[in-house]
Amino acid sequence: MKTSVLRKNIRITPDPSRVITRFLDISDERKTDVIRKVLAMSEDEVNISLSQLLKGYSKRHRNISMIFETHFNKLDHVLKYLGIASENINQSRKVLIGSYFTMEYSIESAAFFNPSLVEDPDQSGLGPDEQRVIFSFRATGEGHISSIVFRSAIIDKNNNLIIEPVGKMLAEAARIKKNIYDKESFIKKLVEMGNFNNNIFSVLVLEKLDDSFTYGELKRAVEETKNTHQLSEDKDLIINQMMWLAKSHYELEFSLDSAISERVIFPISETEKKGIEDARFVKFTDDNGQVTYYATYTAYDGITILPKLLETKDFYYFKALPIHGEIAQNKGMALFPRKINGKYAMMCRIDGVNNYIAYSDTINIWRQAKLIQEPKYPWELVQVGNCGSPIETEEGWLIITHGVGPMREYVLGASLYELDNPEKEIGRLKTPLLTPNSEEREGYVPNVVYSCGSIIHNGQLIIPYAMSDYASTCAAINLNELLNELKNSK
């Protein structure tokens, strides 16, 4: 008996009115010209212009005047070139100057897709058999730059999804902290990454640094050493590793008065400047019972991709760090929700075609993987991959998969693996669980349904999924039906 799928009457579509502010970075020559013109304005002209500006934008952004001032502070080098001290410019004029170097960016004007679904840390104020959940989405705007955004919802006792009202005052993190590195642990991480052979060049760089240092200090030390020593191919490799490691770490903290639907994780580091893609969130429970939410995602700099990891306990404070090791080289890594036999476990697709499983003692270092699933049926002959973290059930690990078949059609499948040995398959669907229907197959990328993480509630599997890389929806599946089909599928 084939498992039935109930599509929910939910459509979450891109909304171009959801905007954040960005620094408008033009040439220094043009910056100089604009600043000179604003400095030449009379006080009345400044006050009138600023008043009109604040009326137009204070309802679109929290603390818009503070944003303008922050952007003004990024112009310090231009002011020095002009021979003007910042303290000699009054507050109104600073804010007005900053506004000329501010722009709005519509984070989801192009697409709103590839969702994951996890239990909200806050389960207060709910009725019997209700659960508050958090959706994460990949939001894509101008230039195809992707960010991570969220929605809050409640699943009621009848498995109806009620999406909570969406806030309009979007904001990036109120505080962004770049990592300060401890020299000893930094060297250990380089050793773990491999290729760090303690050569003379790396020693010279590290000798210029204190026991703790910032990314900027490392960059200066590298440049100074390059200017005094010839760079060979092996030295170039270690430099790239040192800089990559340093610029991949950061921390974010959102304002406590922001709704979760107003928090935007926009690309910050150089490794992700062109997009943060396909976050797979999972509620991870450690052996001591401590809960941490992790998300594996793909950082894209316009040329190469880099697997990375987000960590949070409350969805206000996030820590980002790179995933490294020999198998951290492709999209689609998905962490198991607990350790298996004392080790972290990860689904991955290191060759872009097959599903693998990996184990590690350290959550962001992955060295070896074992092949556990290859394309088998006509609807997945191009590739198979996971659609989010494995879900623990009494019958085994339930893994929602995606398969790519003829006409590059993406469909969802499912597999079941043993709890104590997730390398051993119990069963696998012979036909797709979900294929794009006539309403879902039209979009930015036609013929695609895709998910980054599902949840179980009241005996049903709730799968959020994207429709042709444009918008998102949900489906509900009877869990027992699915597990029975999987157990009888061999």
PAVO-458750 format. One record per residue (C-alpha): residue in one letter; x, y, z. Coordinates in steps of 0.5 Angstrom, whole numbers, plus 500, padded with zeros to 3 digits. Each point is the difference from the previous one (the first is absolute). Example, Ala and Ser with C-alpha at 12.3 -4.5 7.8 and 13.67 -1.06 7.14 Angstrom:
2
pt residuo = A px = 525 py = 491 pz = 516
pt residuo = S px = 502 py = 507 pz = 498
END
This chain:
490
pt residuo = M px = 500 py = 500 pz = 500
pt residuo = K px = 503 py = 507 pz = 498
pt residuo = T px = 500 py = 505 pz = 505
pt residuo = S px = 495 py = 506 pz = 499
pt residuo = V px = 503 py = 507 pz = 500
pt residuo = L px = 495 py = 506 pz = 502
pt residuo = R px = 503 py = 506 pz = 498
pt residuo = K px = 498 py = 506 pz = 504
pt residuo = N px = 496 py = 506 pz = 498
pt residuo = I px = 506 py = 505 pz = 501
pt residuo = R px = 504 py = 504 pz = 495
pt residuo = I px = 506 py = 504 pz = 503
pt residuo = T px = 502 py = 505 pz = 494
pt residuo = P px = 506 py = 505 pz = 499
pt residuo = D px = 498 py = 507 pz = 503
pt residuo = P px = 504 py = 506 pz = 497
pt residuo = S px = 498 py = 504 pz = 505
pt residuo = R px = 504 py = 497 pz = 505
pt residuo = V px = 507 py = 504 pz = 500
pt residuo = I px = 506 py = 501 pz = 504
pt residuo = T px = 505 py = 506 pz = 500
pt residuo = R px = 507 py = 499 pz = 497
pt residuo = F px = 506 py = 504 pz = 499
pt residuo = L px = 500 py = 503 pz = 493
pt residuo = D px = 508 py = 499 pz = 498
pt residuo = I px = 502 py = 505 pz = 495
pt residuo = S px = 506 py = 502 pz = 497
pt residuo = D px = 504 py = 505 pz = 505
pt residuo = E px = 500 py = 505 pz = 495
pt residuo = R px = 493 py = 500 pz = 500
pt residuo = K px = 499 py = 500 pz = 507
pt residuo = T px = 505 py = 506 pz = 501
pt residuo = D px = 495 py = 504 pz = 495
pt residuo = V px = 494 py = 498 pz = 504
pt residuo = I px = 503 py = 502 pz = 507
pt residuo = R px = 502 py = 507 pz = 497
pt residuo = K px = 493 py = 501 pz = 498
pt residuo = V px = 497 py = 498 pz = 506
pt residuo = L px = 505 py = 504 pz = 504
pt residuo = A px = 499 py = 506 pz = 496
pt residuo = M px = 492 py = 500 pz = 502
pt residuo = S px = 497 py = 505 pz = 504
pt residuo = E px = 498 py = 498 pz = 507
pt residuo = D px = 493 py = 501 pz = 498
pt residuo = E px = 501 py = 496 pz = 494
pt residuo = V px = 503 py = 494 pz = 504
pt residuo = N px = 494 py = 501 pz = 505
pt residuo = I px = 494 py = 500 pz = 495
pt residuo = S px = 504 py = 494 pz = 496
pt residuo = L px = 501 py = 496 pz = 506
pt residuo = S px = 493 py = 501 pz = 502
pt residuo = Q px = 497 py = 498 pz = 494
pt residuo = L px = 504 py = 494 pz = 499
pt residuo = L px = 498 py = 497 pz = 507
pt residuo = K px = 493 py = 501 pz = 499
pt residuo = G px = 501 py = 496 pz = 494
pt residuo = Y px = 504 py = 494 pz = 503
pt residuo = S px = 499 py = 500 pz = 508
pt residuo = K px = 494 py = 495 pz = 499
pt residuo = R px = 504 py = 496 pz = 495
pt residuo = H px = 506 py = 499 pz = 505
pt residuo = R px = 501 py = 499 pz = 507
pt residuo = N px = 505 py = 506 pz = 502
pt residuo = I px = 501 py = 502 pz = 493
pt residuo = S px = 504 py = 506 pz = 503
pt residuo = M px = 505 py = 496 pz = 503
pt residuo = I px = 501 py = 496 pz = 494
pt residuo = F px = 502 py = 506 pz = 496
pt residuo = E px = 505 py = 502 pz = 505
pt residuo = T px = 503 py = 493 pz = 500
pt residuo = H px = 501 py = 501 pz = 493
pt residuo = F px = 503 py = 507 pz = 501
pt residuo = N px = 505 py = 497 pz = 504
pt residuo = K px = 502 py = 495 pz = 494
pt residuo = L px = 502 py = 507 pz = 497
pt residuo = D px = 506 py = 502 pz = 504
pt residuo = H px = 506 py = 498 pz = 495
pt residuo = V px = 496 py = 505 pz = 495
pt residuo = L px = 499 py = 506 pz = 506
pt residuo = K px = 508 py = 499 pz = 501
pt residuo = Y px = 501 py = 501 pz = 493
pt residuo = L px = 496 py = 506 pz = 500
pt residuo = G px = 504 py = 503 pz = 506
pt residuo = I px = 493 py = 500 pz = 504
pt residuo = A px = 500 py = 497 pz = 508
pt residuo = S px = 493 py = 496 pz = 501
pt residuo = E px = 499 py = 504 pz = 507
pt residuo = N px = 500 py = 506 pz = 496
pt residuo = I px = 493 py = 498 pz = 496
pt residuo = N px = 494 py = 501 pz = 504
pt residuo = Q px = 495 py = 494 pz = 501
pt residuo = S px = 495 py = 502 pz = 495
pt residuo = R px = 505 py = 501 pz = 495
pt residuo = K px = 503 py = 493 pz = 501
pt residuo = V px = 494 py = 496 pz = 500
pt residuo = L px = 498 py = 504 pz = 493
pt residuo = I px = 507 py = 498 pz = 497
pt residuo = G px = 499 py = 493 pz = 503
pt residuo = S px = 493 py = 500 pz = 496
pt residuo = Y px = 503 py = 501 pz = 493
pt residuo = F px = 504 py = 493 pz = 501
pt residuo = T px = 494 py = 496 pz = 502
pt residuo = M px = 496 py = 496 pz = 496
pt residuo = E px = 494 py = 495 pz = 501
pt residuo = Y px = 501 py = 493 pz = 498
pt residuo = S px = 494 py = 496 pz = 499
pt residuo = I px = 502 py = 493 pz = 503
pt residuo = E px = 494 py = 496 pz = 496
pt residuo = S px = 499 py = 503 pz = 494
pt residuo = A px = 502 py = 494 pz = 496
pt residuo = A px = 498 py = 494 pz = 504
pt residuo = F px = 498 py = 497 pz = 506
pt residuo = F px = 502 py = 493 pz = 501
pt residuo = N px = 503 py = 494 pz = 502
pt residuo = P px = 497 py = 500 pz = 507
pt residuo = S px = 502 py = 496 pz = 507
pt residuo = L px = 496 py = 499 pz = 506
pt residuo = V px = 502 py = 499 pz = 507
pt residuo = E px = 497 py = 500 pz = 507
pt residuo = D px = 500 py = 507 pz = 503
pt residuo = P px = 504 py = 501 pz = 506
pt residuo = D px = 494 py = 503 pz = 503
pt residuo = Q px = 494 py = 496 pz = 501
pt residuo = S px = 496 py = 504 pz = 505
pt residuo = G px = 493 py = 502 pz = 500
pt residuo = L px = 498 py = 494 pz = 495
pt residuo = G px = 493 py = 496 pz = 501
pt residuo = P px = 500 py = 492 pz = 500
pt residuo = D px = 504 py = 497 pz = 495
pt residuo = E px = 502 py = 506 pz = 497
pt residuo = Q px = 507 py = 502 pz = 498
pt residuo = R px = 504 py = 507 pz = 498
pt residuo = V px = 505 py = 499 pz = 494
pt residuo = I px = 505 py = 504 pz = 496
pt residuo = F px = 500 py = 500 pz = 493
pt residuo = S px = 507 py = 502 pz = 497
pt residuo = F px = 500 py = 502 pz = 492
pt residuo = R px = 505 py = 502 pz = 495
pt residuo = A px = 498 py = 507 pz = 498
pt residuo = T px = 503 py = 502 pz = 493
pt residuo = G px = 500 py = 508 pz = 498
pt residuo = E px = 503 py = 504 pz = 495
pt residuo = G px = 507 py = 497 pz = 497
pt residuo = H px = 497 py = 493 pz = 502
pt residuo = I px = 503 py = 501 pz = 507
pt residuo = S px = 497 py = 496 pz = 505
pt residuo = S px = 499 py = 500 pz = 508
pt residuo = I px = 497 py = 497 pz = 505
pt residuo = V px = 493 py = 502 pz = 503
pt residuo = F px = 495 py = 497 pz = 505
pt residuo = R px = 493 py = 499 pz = 501
pt residuo = S px = 496 py = 498 pz = 506
pt residuo = A px = 494 py = 495 pz = 500
pt residuo = I px = 496 py = 496 pz = 505
pt residuo = I px = 498 py = 493 pz = 498
pt residuo = D px = 493 py = 498 pz = 503
pt residuo = K px = 498 py = 494 pz = 503
pt residuo = N px = 497 py = 498 pz = 493
pt residuo = N px = 506 py = 502 pz = 496
pt residuo = N px = 498 py = 506 pz = 498
pt residuo = L px = 505 py = 505 pz = 498
pt residuo = I px = 499 py = 507 pz = 503
pt residuo = I px = 505 py = 505 pz = 498
pt residuo = E px = 501 py = 506 pz = 504
pt residuo = P px = 500 py = 507 pz = 498
pt residuo = V px = 506 py = 503 pz = 496
pt residuo = G px = 504 py = 506 pz = 503
pt residuo = K px = 502 py = 505 pz = 495
pt residuo = M px = 505 py = 503 pz = 503
pt residuo = L px = 506 py = 496 pz = 498
pt residuo = A px = 507 py = 500 pz = 503
pt residuo = E px = 507 py = 497 pz = 499
pt residuo = A px = 503 py = 498 pz = 507
pt residuo = A px = 501 py = 506 pz = 505
pt residuo = R px = 507 py = 498 pz = 501
pt residuo = I px = 505 py = 496 pz = 496
pt residuo = K px = 506 py = 498 pz = 503
pt residuo = K px = 506 py = 497 pz = 496
pt residuo = N px = 504 py = 495 pz = 503
pt residuo = I px = 506 py = 501 pz = 505
pt residuo = Y px = 505 py = 495 pz = 499
pt residuo = D px = 504 py = 496 pz = 505
pt residuo = K px = 507 py = 499 pz = 497
pt residuo = E px = 501 py = 493 pz = 503
pt residuo = S px = 493 py = 497 pz = 498
pt residuo = F px = 500 py = 504 pz = 493
pt residuo = I px = 506 py = 495 pz = 498
pt residuo = K px = 497 py = 494 pz = 503
pt residuo = K px = 494 py = 502 pz = 495
pt residuo = L px = 505 py = 501 pz = 494
pt residuo = V px = 503 py = 493 pz = 502
pt residuo = E px = 493 py = 497 pz = 500
pt residuo = M px = 499 py = 502 pz = 493
pt residuo = G px = 506 py = 497 pz = 497
pt residuo = N px = 506 py = 503 pz = 496
pt residuo = F px = 503 py = 504 pz = 506
pt residuo = N px = 507 py = 498 pz = 500
pt residuo = N px = 502 py = 505 pz = 505
pt residuo = N px = 504 py = 503 pz = 494
pt residuo = I px = 505 py = 506 pz = 501
pt residuo = F px = 495 py = 505 pz = 497
pt residuo = S px = 494 py = 498 pz = 504
pt residuo = V px = 505 py = 501 pz = 506
pt residuo = L px = 502 py = 507 pz = 498
pt residuo = V px = 492 py = 502 pz = 499
pt residuo = L px = 499 py = 497 pz = 507
pt residuo = E px = 506 py = 503 pz = 504
pt residuo = K px = 497 py = 507 pz = 498
pt residuo = L px = 493 py = 499 pz = 504
pt residuo = D px = 499 py = 500 pz = 507
pt residuo = D px = 497 py = 494 pz = 504
pt residuo = S px = 493 py = 503 pz = 498
pt residuo = F px = 499 py = 503 pz = 493
pt residuo = T px = 494 py = 503 pz = 495
pt residuo = Y px = 499 py = 498 pz = 493
pt residuo = G px = 503 py = 507 pz = 498
pt residuo = E px = 506 py = 499 pz = 504
pt residuo = L px = 501 py = 493 pz = 497
pt residuo = K px = 499 py = 503 pz = 493
pt residuo = R px = 505 py = 506 pz = 502
pt residuo = A px = 505 py = 495 pz = 502
pt residuo = V px = 499 py = 496 pz = 493
pt residuo = E px = 501 py = 506 pz = 496
pt residuo = E px = 507 py = 502 pz = 504
pt residuo = T px = 503 py = 493 pz = 499
pt residuo = K px = 498 py = 499 pz = 493
pt residuo = N px = 503 py = 507 pz = 498
pt residuo = T px = 507 py = 498 pz = 504
pt residuo = H px = 500 py = 492 pz = 497
pt residuo = Q px = 499 py = 497 pz = 494
pt residuo = L px = 493 py = 496 pz = 499
pt residuo = S px = 501 py = 493 pz = 498
pt residuo = E px = 494 py = 495 pz = 498
pt residuo = D px = 500 py = 497 pz = 507
pt residuo = K px = 500 py = 506 pz = 504
pt residuo = D px = 494 py = 503 pz = 495
pt residuo = L px = 496 py = 494 pz = 503
pt residuo = I px = 501 py = 501 pz = 507
pt residuo = I px = 499 py = 507 pz = 499
pt residuo = N px = 493 py = 499 pz = 497
pt residuo = Q px = 498 py = 495 pz = 506
pt residuo = M px = 502 py = 505 pz = 505
pt residuo = M px = 496 py = 506 pz = 497
pt residuo = W px = 494 py = 495 pz = 498
pt residuo = L px = 500 py = 497 pz = 508
pt residuo = A px = 500 py = 507 pz = 503
pt residuo = K px = 495 py = 504 pz = 495
pt residuo = S px = 495 py = 494 pz = 501
pt residuo = H px = 498 py = 501 pz = 507
pt residuo = Y px = 496 py = 505 pz = 503
pt residuo = E px = 494 py = 501 pz = 505
pt residuo = L px = 493 py = 503 pz = 500
pt residuo = E px = 496 py = 503 pz = 505
pt residuo = F px = 493 py = 503 pz = 498
pt residuo = S px = 496 py = 505 pz = 504
pt residuo = L px = 495 py = 497 pz = 505
pt residuo = D px = 494 py = 504 pz = 498
pt residuo = S px = 501 py = 497 pz = 493
pt residuo = A px = 495 py = 495 pz = 498
pt residuo = I px = 503 py = 493 pz = 497
pt residuo = S px = 497 py = 502 pz = 493
pt residuo = E px = 504 py = 507 pz = 500
pt residuo = R px = 507 py = 497 pz = 501
pt residuo = V px = 504 py = 499 pz = 494
pt residuo = I px = 506 py = 496 pz = 499
pt residuo = F px = 503 py = 504 pz = 494
pt residuo = P px = 507 py = 498 pz = 498
pt residuo = I px = 506 py = 503 pz = 504
pt residuo = S px = 507 py = 496 pz = 499
pt residuo = E px = 503 py = 500 pz = 493
pt residuo = T px = 499 py = 493 pz = 499
pt residuo = E px = 492 py = 501 pz = 500
pt residuo = K px = 500 py = 507 pz = 496
pt residuo = K px = 496 py = 497 pz = 495
pt residuo = G px = 495 py = 496 pz = 504
pt residuo = I px = 498 py = 496 pz = 506
pt residuo = E px = 497 py = 494 pz = 497
pt residuo = D px = 495 py = 494 pz = 502
pt residuo = A px = 501 py = 500 pz = 508
pt residuo = R px = 498 py = 494 pz = 503
pt residuo = F px = 498 py = 501 pz = 507
pt residuo = V px = 500 py = 494 pz = 505
pt residuo = K px = 498 py = 500 pz = 508
pt residuo = F px = 506 py = 497 pz = 502
pt residuo = T px = 500 py = 496 pz = 507
pt residuo = D px = 507 py = 499 pz = 503
pt residuo = D px = 501 py = 494 pz = 505
pt residuo = N px = 499 py = 504 pz = 506
pt residuo = G px = 493 py = 502 pz = 498
pt residuo = Q px = 503 py = 507 pz = 497
pt residuo = V px = 496 py = 503 pz = 494
pt residuo = T px = 503 py = 504 pz = 495
pt residuo = Y px = 498 py = 502 pz = 493
pt residuo = Y px = 504 py = 499 pz = 494
pt residuo = A px = 500 py = 501 pz = 493
pt residuo = T px = 504 py = 498 pz = 495
pt residuo = Y px = 500 py = 505 pz = 494
pt residuo = T px = 504 py = 501 pz = 493
pt residuo = A px = 504 py = 507 pz = 500
pt residuo = Y px = 501 py = 502 pz = 493
pt residuo = D px = 505 py = 506 pz = 498
pt residuo = G px = 499 py = 500 pz = 493
pt residuo = I px = 505 py = 495 pz = 497
pt residuo = T px = 500 py = 494 pz = 506
pt residuo = I px = 496 py = 497 pz = 505
pt residuo = L px = 501 py = 499 pz = 507
pt residuo = P px = 496 py = 496 pz = 505
pt residuo = K px = 499 py = 504 pz = 507
pt residuo = L px = 497 py = 499 pz = 506
pt residuo = L px = 495 py = 504 pz = 504
pt residuo = E px = 499 py = 499 pz = 508
pt residuo = T px = 495 py = 503 pz = 504
pt residuo = K px = 496 py = 499 pz = 506
pt residuo = D px = 494 py = 505 pz = 500
pt residuo = F px = 500 py = 503 pz = 493
pt residuo = Y px = 503 py = 506 pz = 502
pt residuo = Y px = 507 py = 499 pz = 501
pt residuo = F px = 504 py = 496 pz = 494
pt residuo = K px = 507 py = 498 pz = 499
pt residuo = A px = 502 py = 498 pz = 494
pt residuo = L px = 506 py = 496 pz = 498
pt residuo = P px = 503 py = 496 pz = 494
pt residuo = I px = 500 py = 492 pz = 499
pt residuo = H px = 506 py = 497 pz = 498
pt residuo = G px = 504 py = 494 pz = 499
pt residuo = E px = 500 py = 496 pz = 493
pt residuo = I px = 493 py = 498 pz = 499
pt residuo = A px = 498 py = 508 pz = 501
pt residuo = Q px = 499 py = 501 pz = 493
pt residuo = N px = 493 py = 500 pz = 497
pt residuo = K px = 493 py = 502 pz = 502
pt residuo = G px = 495 py = 496 pz = 504
pt residuo = M px = 503 py = 499 pz = 507
pt residuo = A px = 495 py = 498 pz = 505
pt residuo = L px = 501 py = 499 pz = 507
pt residuo = F px = 497 py = 494 pz = 504
pt residuo = P px = 496 py = 503 pz = 506
pt residuo = R px = 504 py = 496 pz = 505
pt residuo = K px = 507 py = 496 pz = 501
pt residuo = I px = 500 py = 493 pz = 497
pt residuo = N px = 505 py = 495 pz = 504
pt residuo = G px = 503 py = 506 pz = 503
pt residuo = K px = 502 py = 504 pz = 494
pt residuo = Y px = 496 py = 506 pz = 496
pt residuo = A px = 497 py = 497 pz = 494
pt residuo = M px = 499 py = 504 pz = 493
pt residuo = M px = 497 py = 498 pz = 493
pt residuo = C px = 503 py = 503 pz = 495
pt residuo = R px = 501 py = 499 pz = 492
pt residuo = I px = 508 py = 501 pz = 499
pt residuo = D px = 499 py = 498 pz = 492
pt residuo = G px = 494 py = 504 pz = 499
pt residuo = V px = 496 py = 493 pz = 498
pt residuo = N px = 500 py = 495 pz = 506
pt residuo = N px = 498 py = 501 pz = 507
pt residuo = Y px = 506 py = 499 pz = 505
pt residuo = I px = 500 py = 499 pz = 508
pt residuo = A px = 506 py = 503 pz = 504
pt residuo = Y px = 502 py = 500 pz = 507
pt residuo = S px = 504 py = 505 pz = 504
pt residuo = D px = 502 py = 502 pz = 507
pt residuo = T px = 500 py = 507 pz = 498
pt residuo = I px = 494 py = 503 pz = 498
pt residuo = N px = 503 py = 504 pz = 494
pt residuo = I px = 506 py = 496 pz = 498
pt residuo = W px = 498 py = 494 pz = 495
pt residuo = R px = 505 py = 495 pz = 497
pt residuo = Q px = 497 py = 494 pz = 498
pt residuo = A px = 493 py = 498 pz = 497
pt residuo = K px = 497 py = 493 pz = 498
pt residuo = L px = 496 py = 499 pz = 494
pt residuo = I px = 493 py = 498 pz = 502
pt residuo = Q px = 495 py = 501 pz = 494
pt residuo = E px = 501 py = 501 pz = 493
pt residuo = P px = 495 py = 502 pz = 495
pt residuo = K px = 495 py = 494 pz = 498
pt residuo = Y px = 494 py = 501 pz = 497
pt residuo = P px = 498 py = 504 pz = 494
pt residuo = W px = 498 py = 506 pz = 504
pt residuo = E px = 507 py = 501 pz = 503
pt residuo = L px = 505 py = 498 pz = 495
pt residuo = V px = 503 py = 507 pz = 499
pt residuo = Q px = 501 py = 500 pz = 508
pt residuo = V px = 498 py = 499 pz = 507
pt residuo = G px = 501 py = 504 pz = 506
pt residuo = N px = 497 py = 502 pz = 507
pt residuo = C px = 494 py = 505 pz = 501
pt residuo = G px = 502 py = 502 pz = 507
pt residuo = S px = 502 py = 496 pz = 506
pt residuo = P px = 498 py = 493 pz = 502
pt residuo = I px = 494 py = 499 pz = 504
pt residuo = E px = 500 py = 495 pz = 506
pt residuo = T px = 494 py = 496 pz = 500
pt residuo = E px = 499 py = 493 pz = 504
pt residuo = E px = 501 py = 496 pz = 494
pt residuo = G px = 507 py = 504 pz = 498
pt residuo = W px = 503 py = 506 pz = 497
pt residuo = L px = 495 py = 503 pz = 495
pt residuo = I px = 503 py = 504 pz = 494
pt residuo = I px = 497 py = 504 pz = 495
pt residuo = T px = 504 py = 500 pz = 494
pt residuo = H px = 499 py = 504 pz = 493
pt residuo = G px = 501 py = 496 pz = 494
pt residuo = V px = 502 py = 503 pz = 493
pt residuo = G px = 497 py = 497 pz = 494
pt residuo = P px = 498 py = 501 pz = 492
pt residuo = M px = 499 py = 508 pz = 498
pt residuo = R px = 504 py = 501 pz = 507
pt residuo = E px = 494 py = 499 pz = 504
pt residuo = Y px = 501 py = 500 pz = 507
pt residuo = V px = 496 py = 496 pz = 505
pt residuo = L px = 499 py = 498 pz = 507
pt residuo = G px = 502 py = 493 pz = 502
pt residuo = A px = 501 py = 496 pz = 507
pt residuo = S px = 504 py = 495 pz = 503
pt residuo = L px = 501 py = 497 pz = 507
pt residuo = Y px = 506 py = 498 pz = 503
pt residuo = E px = 502 py = 496 pz = 507
pt residuo = L px = 500 py = 504 pz = 506
pt residuo = D px = 507 py = 497 pz = 503
pt residuo = N px = 503 py = 499 pz = 493
pt residuo = P px = 497 py = 505 pz = 495
pt residuo = E px = 505 py = 498 pz = 495
pt residuo = K px = 495 py = 494 pz = 499
pt residuo = E px = 494 py = 501 pz = 496
pt residuo = I px = 493 py = 497 pz = 502
pt residuo = G px = 496 py = 503 pz = 494
pt residuo = R px = 499 py = 505 pz = 495
pt residuo = L px = 494 py = 502 pz = 496
pt residuo = K px = 500 py = 497 pz = 493
pt residuo = T px = 496 py = 506 pz = 497
pt residuo = P px = 500 py = 508 pz = 502
pt residuo = L px = 497 py = 502 pz = 506
pt residuo = L px = 499 py = 507 pz = 497
pt residuo = T px = 500 py = 502 pz = 493
pt residuo = P px = 499 py = 507 pz = 497
pt residuo = N px = 493 py = 501 pz = 498
pt residuo = S px = 497 py = 505 pz = 495
pt residuo = E px = 500 py = 506 pz = 505
pt residuo = E px = 507 py = 498 pz = 503
pt residuo = R px = 504 py = 499 pz = 493
pt residuo = E px = 500 py = 507 pz = 498
pt residuo = G px = 505 py = 505 pz = 503
pt residuo = Y px = 507 py = 503 pz = 500
pt residuo = V px = 503 py = 493 pz = 499
pt residuo = P px = 494 py = 495 pz = 497
pt residuo = N px = 498 py = 493 pz = 502
pt residuo = V px = 503 py = 501 pz = 507
pt residuo = V px = 498 py = 498 pz = 507
pt residuo = Y px = 505 py = 500 pz = 506
pt residuo = S px = 500 py = 500 pz = 507
pt residuo = C px = 506 py = 502 pz = 505
pt residuo = G px = 497 py = 497 pz = 507
pt residuo = S px = 493 py = 497 pz = 502
pt residuo = I px = 497 py = 498 pz = 507
pt residuo = I px = 495 py = 495 pz = 503
pt residuo = H px = 494 py = 503 pz = 504
pt residuo = N px = 494 py = 495 pz = 502
pt residuo = G px = 501 py = 494 pz = 496
pt residuo = Q px = 502 py = 504 pz = 494
pt residuo = L px = 506 py = 502 pz = 496
pt residuo = I px = 499 py = 508 pz = 498
pt residuo = I px = 505 py = 501 pz = 494
pt residuo = P px = 501 py = 507 pz = 498
pt residuo = Y px = 502 py = 501 pz = 493
pt residuo = A px = 502 py = 505 pz = 494
pt residuo = M px = 496 py = 500 pz = 494
pt residuo = S px = 505 py = 501 pz = 494
pt residuo = D px = 505 py = 504 pz = 504
pt residuo = Y px = 495 py = 506 pz = 500
pt residuo = A px = 495 py = 499 pz = 506
pt residuo = S px = 499 py = 495 pz = 506
pt residuo = T px = 494 py = 496 pz = 502
pt residuo = C px = 499 py = 494 pz = 505
pt residuo = A px = 497 py = 493 pz = 500
pt residuo = A px = 498 py = 495 pz = 505
pt residuo = I px = 501 py = 492 pz = 500
pt residuo = N px = 498 py = 495 pz = 505
pt residuo = L px = 506 py = 497 pz = 503
pt residuo = N px = 498 py = 493 pz = 501
pt residuo = E px = 498 py = 499 pz = 493
pt residuo = L px = 506 py = 503 pz = 498
pt residuo = L px = 504 py = 496 pz = 504
pt residuo = N px = 496 py = 493 pz = 499
pt residuo = E px = 502 py = 502 pz = 492
pt residuo = L px = 507 py = 500 pz = 501
pt residuo = K px = 500 py = 494 pz = 505
pt residuo = N px = 497 py = 496 pz = 494
pt residuo = S px = 504 py = 503 pz = 494
pt residuo = K px = 505 py = 495 pz = 499
END
